[in-house]
Amino acid sequence: MRSSTQFIDLFRGHACPAGTMTFARFMQLALYDPSLGYYRQPRPRVGRAPGTDFFTASSSPLFGELVAAACASLLAAHDAQPRDFTFVEIGAESESGILTNTPHPFGATKTFRLGDPLELKGPCVVFSNELFDAQPFHRFVFRGGAWRELGVALRDNVFIEVELPEATPAPLPATAPEGPAPSPVEGYCIDAPLEAAALAGRIAAQPWSGLFLAFDYGKTWSELAEATPAGTARAYFRHAQSNDLLARPGDQDLTCHVCWDWVADELARHGFATPRVESQESFFVHHAADYLAKATAAEAGRFSEKKLSLLQLLHPSHLGQKFQALLAWRG
């Protein structure tokens, strides 16, 4: 598929002398370039309306209520009062966050959109929904007994995948927090979300204390290294999933599974105690039990819009198991 003349010119201006770049660099341009990036376009991307590309938990107004209730419960477990904390949402799709027009117990709220510079300090609840899967990632393939990085080149105004002569980061198994993976098979692919881990480190390095809570879809390093031979990268356009990552740069979303081990290691390195991952279903059932009990009782005996939203957020066949929550505390 031929790409826009503007993006082709952008690519040529950032490519190395050989006319190539890493996939991570291509993704950075395709998603975040100030003029042409997908996340810089002034149009709705999330929801079920015409022209949107994907549906996520934040599309439901109940999601904010559930998050607020769960965070209040988690703060209480640390003998902390929500009114003493600022609820900070990172990666919001709009100027307003999930708690806009939602009653909440926090002293203040603050919202950062994707790509905004971050400034965090004091007692906070730092929350994100599908922030880390939207970060640029490197792509590797095991070929000829070695890991080789995959990049992007332009041929006849069409973007193609190529092998780069040298890997930009260290070879993948050497960077794994749990040590080298078993010897991979020929052609095994790993989509390595290194920037997601780096972002977690930048967030954790700032002078704030309190609760870190990130919702996303991810896997352990072991799963990425052993159970996903084709990688986890994909594109989304008009609610259709695709493996054509190089089509429509600037007009489609690009994503891969987060490596939860890498994110958790960055948090632990900056003093967060025992980061852990729970399914979205388990997280809300355990930490927003009172809210769920009241909502279930209020909606008993009828099939309402609210009950449908709860079903979408919690049921294992919907978002309940597809997404996970990573939570950690720094006092």
N, C-alpha and C positions, 0 to 999 in steps of 0.2 A: 504494500500500500504506500503510495506516495504521500509525503508529508508536506506541511505548509512551507512556502518559500521562506517565511520569517524564521521558523524553527530550524530549517536547514542552514540558514545563514548564522543563526545562533550557535549551532553545533560546530560549524566550520571555524567560528571564532574562538572556540574553547578546546578544540581537538588538539592533540599533540602533533608534532611534525609528521608523524606517520599517518595522520588522518583518523586516529582512533581515540577512544577514551574508555575508562572503566564504566561498567554498567551503573555503579553508584553515582558517578559524575553525570551520566546521561539522565538518571532518575532525578538528581538534584535540579537539573535544568528543566526537565519535563514537568516537575511538580511545583518548583519554588522560584523559577525565574520571575523577577518582578513584573515583567510585561507579558510573558507567554505561559508561565507555569499554571498547571491545573488548579492548584489551590489559591492562585492569585486572581482567578477569573471571577467577576462579580455576577455569579449565578448560583442558584441552589443546586447542591450536589446530593444532599441526604434527604430521604423520604420516599414517598410513593407517587409524588406528583410527576406529570410529564416533564421530561428533560433531566430528571435526577438519575443518579447512577447506582446508588446502593442505599440499603436500609440498615439502620443501626439502633442500638438500645436507646440512644438519646433522642430518637424520633418520637418516643413515647413520653408524654408529660409525667407519667408515673415513675419513670426512671429517676428523676430528680428527687421525688418524694422518698423512694426506696433508699437512694444513696444518702440522703440527709438523715434518715432514721438509722441506717446502719452505722454511719459515722458517729452519731451521737452515742450509740451503744458502745462502740469501740473506745471512744474517749472516756466514757464512764468507767470502762474496765481499767483505765489508767488513772482513775480518780481525777479526771480533768473535766472542766466545764466548757461546753461548746461556745458559750458566749465570750470566752477568752481567746477564741481562735478565729483566724480569717480563713474562709473557704476559698481556695485558689484553684480555678479550673484552667488547665493548660491544654491548648489545642482545640479550643471551641471553634465551631464552624461559623458562628456569627458573633456580633458584638455582645450579645446576651449569652449567658451560660445556662446550664441545666436548672439552676435554682431561681432564675428570673420568674417572677410571678408565682413562686412556690414558697409557702411558709417554711422557715427553717430556724434553727436555734443558734446560728453562728453570729459572732459579733460583727462580722463584715464579710463581704464577698469580693472577689477580684477575678477578672477573666483575661486570659492571654489567648489570642488566636494563633493558629499555626504560623510559625515563623517569627512571631513577636519576640523581642529580646526579653529575657526573664530577669526578674528581680524579686527575690524571696527573702524574707527576714521575719524573725519573731515566731510566735506560736501559729502554726498553719495546719490545715488539712489540704494537702496537695493532691488534687484529683485529676485524672485524665481518662478519656474514653477513646480508644483507637488512635492514640497519639503515636505509640511506639512502632506500630506496623506501618505507619506512613513515613518512616525515616528511610533515607537511601540505604541500600544494601549492596554488598559485593556478591558476585556470582562465581562459583568455582566448579570445575569438573575434574574428575580423576581420570587421567588419560596417560598411557605410556609409563605407568608407575609413579606418577607425580601429580600434585595438584596444580592445575593451570587456571588462571583467572580469565573469565569471559568478559569481553568488552563489546563495544559498538563501533561500527564503521559505516561509511556512506558510500554506496555504489549506485551510480545512475539515479541519484536522488531518492534512493530507497535505503533505509537503515537495515543493516544486517548484523548478526552476531558473529564475533570473531574471537579466537584465542589470542590473548596478549602474550608477548614474549616473557614478561616477568609479572609475578603477583605483587600487587601494591602492598597489602598487609603481609604479615608473616604467614607461612603456610598454615592452613586451617587447623589441622590437629594440634599444632603447637600452641594455638591460642585458646584451646578449649579448657574451661576451668576444671573439668574432671579428668584431664589427661588425654593422651592420644586415643583416638577412636580405633576400632578394629580396622584391619586393612580393607579399604573399600574395593568394590568391584569396578571393573573398567566402565567408564561412562557415568559413574555416580555423581550426582549434582548436589551441591549445597548452596543455598541462598543464605548468606551470612549477614545477619542484621547487626553489624558492628556499630553503626551510627546510633542505633537504638540504645545499645549499652553505653555508648559515650554520652548520649543525652541524659540517661539516668545518672551518670556520674556528675554531669554539670548541674543537674537539679539538686543532687544530694550534697554537692560541695558548697552550696550557698548557706548563709547563716540563719537557718530556720530550724525549728524543732516541731515535733508533732507526728501526724499520721500521713503516710504516703499510701495512695490507693490508685492503682492503675487497672482499668479494664481493657482487655485486648484478647486476641487469639494468639496462642504461642505453643511452643513445645520445649521439652528439655533438650540439652545438647545431645544426649544419647539418642533421642528420637530423630533429631535432625541428621545425625551422623550414621544412623543405622536403618531407619524406617521410612525415609522419604527419598528414594533413589532418584526421583525426577525433580527434586527441590520443592519449594513451597510458593514460589513466585507466581503471581497472577495479576491480570488487569481486569478492571470493571468499567463497563460502558453501557449505560442505559439498562442497568440491572442484569446484564449478561456477563458471565465470567469468561475470560479468555486467557489463553496461553501466549497470545501474540503481544509480547511486552513492548515491542518497538513500534506498533501501529499507533496512530493518532497521538503523538507526543504533545502534551499540553491539554488534550481533550479527554483523556481517560485516566482513571486512578491506577496506581501501581502499588503493590503491597506484597509482603511475605510474612510468614509466621515469626513472631518474636522468639528469641531464645531466652526463656525465663531464667535459666541459670546465670546467664551473663548479666541480666538486669539485677537479679538478686545479689550477685557478687559485688556489683558496683555500690549498691546500697549498704551492704555489710562493710565494705571497705571504708565507708564514710560514717560508720557508727550506728547504723540502724540495726536493731536487735531482731534476729531470726526472721528475715523476710520469708513469707510463705505464699503459696499459690493455691487458690480454691476455685472450683467451678463457679460461674455466676449464680447458678441455682443454689449451690451449697452456701455461698457467701450470704445471699439475701435470706435464706431460710434460717441460718444461724445468727445473723447479726441484725436482721430487721424483723424478728419474729413477732413482736408486738404489733407492728404496722400491718404485717400480713394477716394476723389473726383478726384485727379490726376490719380490714378491707374485705376479707373473706366472709366475715359475718354480715357485713353491710350489703354484700352483693349476693348473698345466698338466695337461691330460689329463682334467679333470673340470669339470663345470658346477656350481660351488659358490655358496653365498650370498655369499661374499666376491667372487667373480668377477662375480656379478650386480651387486653394489654398485659395483664399479669401472666396470662398463659404464654404469650410470646416471649416475655422476659425470663420466665422461669422454667418452662417445660424443656426437658432434655432434647426433644426433637426440634425445638426452635432455637432460641438464643441461650438457654440455660446451660447447655454443655458445650456449645460452640465457642463461647467466650469464657475467659477466666479472669479472676481478680488477684492481683499481687498486692499484698498489704504488708506494711512494715512500720515500726514505731521508733522514733528517736526522741528520748526525753531530755 
